[in-house]
Amino acid sequence: KLFTGVPVIIQTTLIHATEAQVSWFVDNELVSPNSHNFTPQAQQIGKTLSVLITPTREGYHGKCFKEAYQFENVIEDLPFMPIISPLRDDFTLTKRNTKERKSSLRMMTYNILADLYVSRELEDAMMLPHVEYDHVRKTRRIPMIVAEILAHDADIICLQEVDGAIFDTYFEPVMQSMGYEAFYSNKASCQREGCAMFWSRNAFERDEALTFSLRELFDSDGSSAKANTDCWDSMNGIKHLLNSHTELRRVTMEKIGQILQVVTLKVRNPQDGQPEKIVVGNTHLFYHPMADHIRAMQTYVVCKKVDEIRRCDTNQHPYPLMLCGDFNSDPLSGASQLLFTRSVQPDHHDCWKHLNEYQWDMDNNNYKVEHEYIGNEASSTDLKYEDEQFENAQEHLNALDKPVASAPSIVLPDTFPHLFSGCETMPEFTNFAVDFVDTLDYILASELSKGETYGFSLTKSACMPTSDDVKNFVAMPNEFMPSDHVSLVADFAWRTQ
């Protein structure tokens, strides 16, 4: 789809030429003589878009082979997207001035719903009974997601569920043309899907971009900042649990493929009170609704790794931290309690209640459990919002040899910074599927404290839709909301001692 306000990119490969000149035509009228990208405007709606590619070589003035293409679809107005406007007009219509850009940091995190999952759901008519196929086709849905991302004008963007092929051919070239640098990390699995991070080249310069498999972090003791690893005492309890619980160890360290992106960014022309660098983490934790205990442990090793990296320059104060992602954890879960209250004790029922029950192969329909859909038929007109149920899993429990293991105490060390939410109030939800509604996504920032020379404070956060806003369209994704998750956007002020 060619939508107004969404860049179109032409990528060229040169063989004997030194340059390719790309000219853009709207209804055969030249509108841009030499640019690899073009953004359709409102006055061009309903018109055809064409490009003429002319190769050139320095010192050669003879004939050349030109290529001309015309897009099949005419230019269309961007579909109504109520989250962009009117809900978030204060973010999407009000542009920050130079002073505001230098004194603040705008963060965005967004699970964009990988197209491979949408395609899989559409094969089963039960999965997305509330939405027409054309409304979630990737050629329509992905440009809408790009429009939403660009409308918020964030300095740093963290995405989850990014198709690798779509990143290579669309997200990366589009975002680069709009002034961002891109970094993609695939899951540690055969699926071409993972996390992506973008940052404004005007605000930051890449220092280091790393990818870690979460299962490998359970075996890692940390090679740098070694003096600080001794205070992560809860790692001993986690390793003891894994060593005594064969199935948990198999799932956590062999089966699951979640990854962590950690990017260290140099601040361009830092002002007074700003650090030389910041560290940003982006992750998507394990999905299964019966695996809260696994996500709590994953959260601990994520915190341990990002803390190690932000302390890697031993002659500097630790760098301030942003931690973003889809944690697949509601605000009362073990993972969230660890991040907000800094500890998860063995008596935290929700965290550990399936410790001795959850098995990797216990459900005959893993995908339905993953997305928490409970049997709405394709022909149903009365779509039901039901509590999570695990009938298939429970049927298997009696036949299993249940391990007996004791839950450890997981506590973040005093040297790890206190984190606070990028939402002024906890959202009612960030994920709204047919049979599942909850808050799973977070932007977390490090506070200024005695041990932290630099930190952040929250200036404002973008408004979130209400359940009534979404129920007008039954659930997400839908014709006007391109993912089953809601993006989070927040402005932070820099703080220093």
N, C-alpha and C positions, 0 to 999 in steps of 0.2 A: 504494500500500500504506500502511496505517496501522500503524506499528510502535511498540512501547513505547519511550519515551525519545527519539523523533524528533518535533520540533514540527510541528504543522499550522497553517498560516497562512491567515486569511481577509483578502483585500484588497477594500476597498470603494471605490467612486467615488461621491462626493456630488454631487447636482444641486441640489435645493432644501433639503436638510438641512444642518445644521452639524456633525452628529455621527452616527455609526452605532454603536449598541450591539449587540455580538455576544455571544449567550448560547450556551453549549455544554451539550449533553445526552448522557448515556450511558444507553442503554436508556430513553430518555424521562425520565431523572432529571437535574435541573439540577445541573451540577458546577462551572460557572464562569459567573457572571452577566454579566460585561462585560469581555471581552478579545478582541483580534484573533488571539491565538495560544493553542494548547492542546497539551499534551504528554501523550499517553496513558500510563497507568500499568499495572503488571503485573496489578493486581486487576481491570482492565477488559478483559482478553483475552477475545475471543469475543463481545463486546458491540457494539452499533451506536452510531455517533456521528452526532449531528445538531447543526445550528446554527440559531438564530433571529436574524435581523438586523432591528433596529428603528431606523428613522431618527428623529432628533429635530431640532428647530429651536428655538433660544432664543426664548422669548416665545410659542411656539405650543403650544396644549394640546388641539387637536382630534384627529381621527382620523388615522392614518398607515397607509401600506401596508407591511406586514411581509413579509419573505421567509424561508422555511424550506427547509432542505436536509437530506437524509440521505445520508451516504456509502454507496456501494454495498458497499464492503469492510468487514468487521468488523475490530475491533482485533486485531492479531496480535503475538505475541512477536517481538522482533528476532531474525532468524536468527543462528545461531552464527557468530561472526566471530573466528577464532582469533588473528588479529593483535591485535585489541583485548584479548582475554582468552582464554587465560591468558598469552600471550607478553608483553604489555605491561602487566601488572597494576600495576607500579610507577609507570606514568604514568597509566593510565586509572582505577584504583581509589583511588589515593592523591591526595587533594586538597591543593594547596598552600595554606599559610596566608598571612596578609597580609604577614608579614615576608618570606617566600620570594618572593612575587609582586613585592615592591618591590625585592628585591636580585638578581633573576634575570630572564632573558628566555627564554621558550620559543618556539622557531621550528618551523614545520612546512612542508614542501613535498610536493606530491602531484600527479602526473599522473593524473587521474581517468578517463581514456579517454573521449573525447567520444562521445556517443550517436550522432552521425552516422557515426562509424567503425564502431561496433558494428552499426548497422543495415545498413551497406554490407557488412560481413563476413557477416552472417546471410543476405544475399541469395545469397552464394556459399557453399554448404554445405561447401566445403573449408576455409574460413577458421577456423571455430570448431567443429570436429567433436567436441570433448571436452565441450561444455556444452549443456544444454537451453536452448531459447529463453526459456522462462519465467524461468529463473534470471538472465538478463542483460537482461530487459525493463527499460526505463528506469524504469517505475513501481515496480519492486522495487530495482533497482541504485542509483539515485540517492539514495533515502532511506537505504540502507545506507552510502553514501559520507558523507552528512551525519552519520550516527550515528558513524562513525569519526572524522570531523573534530572533532565536539563532544566526543567521549570524551577526546581528548587535551588539551583546554582550553588551546590554544596562545594566546600573545599576538599573534603575527603568523602568518598562513597564506598561503602562495603556492601557487596552483593552476595547472596547465596543462591543455590540451585541455578547456576549458570551453565547452559549447554556449551561445551567446549567449541564445537563447530560454529555456533552462533557468535561466541566471543571472538573467534578468529576473523570471521567474515563480516561481522556487523558491529558489535559493541566496541572492539578495540579501534577500528578505523574511524568510527563516528566520534568516539570520545577523544581520540587524539586530535581530530580536526577541530574539536571544541576546546582545546587547550588543556587536556588531561593526559597524564601518563597512566598506563594500564599494567596490571599484574594479575595473572590468572594461575590458579592452582587446582589441578584435578584431584578428585577423590582418589584414595589409594584403592581403586577397584577398576574393573573393566569398563564401567560406565563412564562415558565422556561427559562428566558433570562435576562441578566444583564451585569454588568461591572465586570472586574477583574483587579487586580493589582499584580505585582510580583516585588520583590526587591532582589538584591544580598545579600546573607547571609554574604559574605566576607566584604561588604561595610556597611551594615546596620543591625540593630536589631530592631524588632518591639517594639514600646512603646505602641501604641494604634491604633486600627483599628475600624472605626465607619462607619455605614451606616445610611443615612438620606433619608426619602421620601421628595421630593421637595415640595409636597403639604402641608406637615406638617410644613415646614419652614416658610410658610406665617403666621402661627399662633404662631410661637415661638418668644419669646422675649429674649431668651438666659439666661441661669441660671448661667453660669460662665462668668468671665470677664464682669460682669454686668456694671461696671463703664464705659466701652467703648461702650456699646450699645446705649447710648443716642445720639451719634454723627451720627447714621444712620437715619437721619431725613426723608429721602425719603420713609422709611417704612410707615410713616403716610399717604402719598399720595397714595401709593399702596393699603393700607388697605381701604382707603376711596373709591378708584375706585372699589375694589372688593365688598364692601358693597353696592355700588350704581348700580352695574352691575350684575344682578342675573345670567345670562348665563355665564359670564366670571368667576364668583366665582365658579359656578358648574364645569366648565371645569378645572379650575386651582387647585381647592382644593378638588374635588371629583373624577374626571374622569381620569386624566392623572397619569401615574405611574412611572415617571422618578425618579431616585435616585442619590444621591451624595455619593461617597466614600471619606472619609478623613482618611488618615493614617499618624500618627506621627512616624517618624523613628529616632532612635538614631544612630548617626554617630560613627562607630567603629574606635577607636583610632584617634580621630580628630587631624588634624595638626594645626599649627598656622594659624589663620585666618579662621578657620572652626567652625561652631556652634556645640553645643552638639546634636541638633536635627534639622530636617527639617519637614515641613508639605506638604503633596502631596494630591491634590484633583483630582478626576476623575469622569466625569459625561457624560451623553448623554441627551441633551435637547430635548424638544418636537419637533416632526418632521414637523407638518403641515405647508405648504408654506404660508398659510394665517394667521399664528399665530406668527408673528415676535414680537408682543407686549407681548405675553406670555413668549417667550424666553428671552426678555429683563428683565422682572420681575423675571424670574427664575434665571438669571445671577446675579441679585442684591442680592437675598437671598442666593445664593451659596457663593458669596463673603463675605457676612455678617457672614455666618456660619464658613467658613475657617478662617476668621480673629478672630473670637471668640476662636477657638481652638488653633490658634498659639499664643494667648495671655493667655492661661489658667494657665501657670506658672507665677504668678504675680511677683515673685522675679527675673525673667529673662527678657531679651530683647525679643521682639516678634521674633519667628522663621521665617527664610526665607521660601518662598512659591513657589511651583510648581503647576500650575493648567492646567490640560490636559483634552482632550475629543473631542467628536463630538458634537459641539454646534449647528449643523444644521443651521448655520448663516453665511452668506457671509460677507466679510470684511466691507461692507457698512451698514450692518444691525444694528438694535438697540442694540442687545447683544454685537456685536463686537465694536461698537462705545462706549458703556459703558466701556468695558474693556480697550480700547486703548486711548480714550479721556476723560474717567471718568465721562461722563454725557450723558444723552439722554433727549432732551427737547421736549415739546409737539408739536413743529413744525417739528419734524423729520418725514417726510411723510411716508417713507417706514416702519418705526416701527409701527406707529399707524393707518395706512390707513384702516385696516380691524377691528379696535377695535369695531366698532358698527355693524359689519356685520358677523364676524365669529361665526358659531354655531357648536356645537359638531356633530349634526346629519344632517348637511346640504348636505352632499355628499352621493350619493347612492353607491359609490364604493370607500370606504376609502383607500383600499390598493393601488389602482392605483394612487390616489392622493399622498399617502405616498411616493411612489417611482417615481412620476412624469413621468410615461410612458403614451404616448399619441398615442395609437391606431396603432402601427406597427403590421401588421398581421404576423402570423407565417410563411406564405409562401412568404412574401415580401423579395425581394433581394435588394431593395433600402431603407435601413433603414434611416429614417429622423430624424434629430436633430431639434426639434421644441422648440419654447418658451413655458414656462409654461402656461397652459390654465385651466380655472376653469368653463367650461360651465355648468356642473351639479350644481355647487354651485350657479352660478349666476341665474340659472333658479328658484332657491328657494327663492332668496332674496326678490322679490316683495311680496311673500306670508308671509314673516316673520314680526313680530312686532319688529322692530329694537329698541334696547335700545339706549338712547342718553346719552353718558358719555364723560367726558372731560379727556384727557390724562394728567397724572401727569408729573412733572419733576423728573427724577431719577438721582441722583448725588452720586458718591462714596465719602465718607468722606476723609478729608486730612490724617487721621490716617491709611487709607488703603494704602498698598504699590503700587507704580507705577509698572505696569506689561509690559513686552516687549516680542516680539515673538521669538520663537525658530527657525524661518526661517529668513535667511539673507534678502531675498526678499519674498514678499507675493507670494505663489504658484499660478500658473495659475488655478489649481484645486486640490482638494483632493478627490473628488467624481466624477466618470465618468460613468454614466449610459447611456442607449440608448437615452433617451430624456432629460437628465439633466446633466449638467457639471458645477461644482462650487467648491469653497473653503469652507469647512465646519468644518475642523478639526484643532486643535491648540495645541501647547505647549507654555505656558506662564510662565515666571519666574519673581520673584520680584527683583527690582533694589535696589542697595545701595542708601540710602538717609539720610537726617538729622534724621528722625525718625526710620531708619532701620539700626541697627548695622551690620547686615549681609545681603548679597544679592548675585546676580549672574551677570555674563556677558557672552555673547555668544562667543564661540570660533569658532565653525563651525557648519553648518547644512548639512544634507544629501541632495544630488541632488534629484530633483523631475522630473518625466517624463513630456514630452511635450504632447500636444493633438495629435500631429502626431504619437508619439510613441504608443499611445493607439489606435488610429484609424486604425492602421495596423491590429488590431484584432477587430475592430468595437467599442467595449465598454468593460467595466469591469462588472463582472468577466469574465475571458476568460481562454484559455488553459494555459497561462503562468502567469496570474495575478489572484490570488485566491480570491480576494475580490473586491467589487465595490469601495472601498476606497484605497487610497495610505497611507502607513505608514509614519509618520513623525519621524525623529531622529535628535537629536542635542546634541552637547557637550557644556557644560557650565563650566566656571571657578568660583571658590568660591571667594567672595569679602567681605572685612570687613573694618570698619572705621580705 
